Amino acid sequence: MLTLQAVLDGLLLGILFALIAYGMALQWGVMNIINIAQGDLVILGGYIAYFMYLYGIHPAWGVIVSPIIMYFVGVIIYKLVINKVVDRDLFISILATFGISILFMQLMNFAFGADVVLANSGYGTTMLFDNSVTLPNSKIFSAFISIVFAIGLVIYMKKSKLGRAIRATAQNARAAKILGVDTEKVYAATFGINAALCGVAGALISITFTIHPYMGLPYTIRSFMIVIVAGLGNLPGVAMSGMGLGVFEEFADYILGTEFRIGSVFLLLVLILVYRRFKLSRKREYLK
Amino acid sequence: MNKNIILYGAILIFGIAAPFIFPAFKVQLSILCILIILAITWNVQGGEMGYNTFGNILFYGLGMYLCASVQVGMFFPLGEWTEGGGEKTFVHTPAQFFQGFAVGLAVAAVVPAIIAGLIGYSILGLRGHYFAICTLGLGVAAGEISGGIEIIGAGQGFTTPPFPNVDRLEARGEFFYFCSFIVLVFTFLAVKAIYSTRFKLVLNAIRDNEDKAEAMGIQTMKYKIIGWMISAFFCGLAGGIMGGLVGYIDSTDVAFDGREMGVFMVLMAILGGKGTLWGPVIGATLFHIFKEGFWTFFLGWQYVALGVLIVVIVIYFPEGIMGWLREKYPERFGEVVDEADRKAQVTLK
């Protein structure tokens, strides 16, 4: 039964990861940027929900408030830093966002303190299978909300004008520019949407799990891993590999012990990259 | 040539005299030496070969743990030492301390190089940002995992053997300073020698276009692995000395400190100028002065300053100081400048 517990926990957790990874795939595909600060945006979104909880508002409203605030945070980051690294070498963007990540970590540490916190939603728990499996309702709630946001965004990208512009820019930025798309605005909006997605995920994480100023990097690595497993622009793949990663983590936690949980995530990243490298090198290709 | 000898002589004399001129800054000077070593080694990898790594911290931390473990393990049971957590039940005699340290340093240099060789074949097949992220993952994973291993202290850290009681109080600082300075000179000369061979040209070819280099018949993988092993060798040495200097090893805060040291080495090399011999040296020196200023005057805000510094350097000075100088005075760097051509280009714009 512990196995079932781990699987269910992992699936619900994985849906959250997939939401973050979706944001990363979006900006990677459109702007060719790998954002190391992704996880820190998530944590910042979580703190917004936590603050609402501290002031007596139910943290679930953070799911609506936090993306709105995070959208503007994302646009500001874009205007200040990202637009100067968009068409440069990828390593430059990695380093620059690493700088942003360190900056955010420390600012959050000052503003919110170094304690591990969580926003208590008071949703209670559900017992399944003769009380052998315990599922906090908040996890089910967060998985549901993530799915709603993901589907909403997919529809938005398909139907709306901005969504079309974003997809056109992702295909060929130059051609899009010639055809009258303001790519600068599209980039800003993309980064903002990514930050907003992180905000949603962060608010959900603050309800379901815990947040801490220095916990950002693992989320970045997880979303990076999900994207490279699934490939850019493969949404079902992102969802599947997100859930797979969630289950893997729960099992690693259960078998190896909690102190090796983060370590196993990072090792898995290395293993996946090495596996793909060997697979591709048979065809004399490499990961691009 | 004559000018160079004077320059090197002056630096050497300054290096030897420095701990006596600034006796209060001995530890800072040793850390500066270590930082320069790290920047130079990162430059072999990131600057010359074009494989930007965040993972050299792996070898640095490995060297640190190995050196301390060997130094303790040669004379006392390692498990009991770390369990005592700095309790002085076992005391090294001076002879034991220095023997242990010497053997430890040798192990700390050789083992990371071997490990780099072993994992190199798998990891160096990745390119560009995949390599960067993969090595970032390696570094963090090493920190997290070593923090769970009991025999090297796990979460509570590892106290390195205290410096033995000799007559002079100053001896500890001087010993570690000269250790790091000698290793620095050794590193610099070794890298300088390497840079004057065909090996450097091969590395540069890999950086500029790996597919073409391979098509020209260069076994790129072999050279990449050797390059990484050189990097790992000196990183391990630097780590071993740093462990003794700090006196306390913690898995994520001292040894595998990707957030500080791992970023510092990249930043120093970029600040000074990637792909030059002197760039990392200048970059590390400036960075250390800068950093100490920040750490002293803006205590608590240092990471904020560091984050801003990274962003500013990366966006506005990606070529570094040497790159800027090179653009300004190309004649000094041995580039032939056709004055008429240069002017023609200017007017064309």
Interface residues (C-beta under 8 A of the other chain):
Chain A: I34 V81 K84 V85 R88 L90 F91 I92 I94 L95 A96 F98 G99 I100 S101 I102 L103 F104 M105 Q106 L107 N109 F110 L217 I221 F224 I228 G257 E259 F260 I262 G263 S264 F266 L267 L269 V270 L273 V274 R277 F278 S281 Y286 L287 K288
Chain B: N52 S122 I123 G125 L126 R127 G128 H129 Y130 A132 I133 C134 L136 G137 L138 V140 A141 G143 E144 I145 G147 G148 G155 R259 V263 V266 L267 I270 G300 W301 Y303 V304 L306 G307 V308 L309 I310 V311 V314 I315 P318
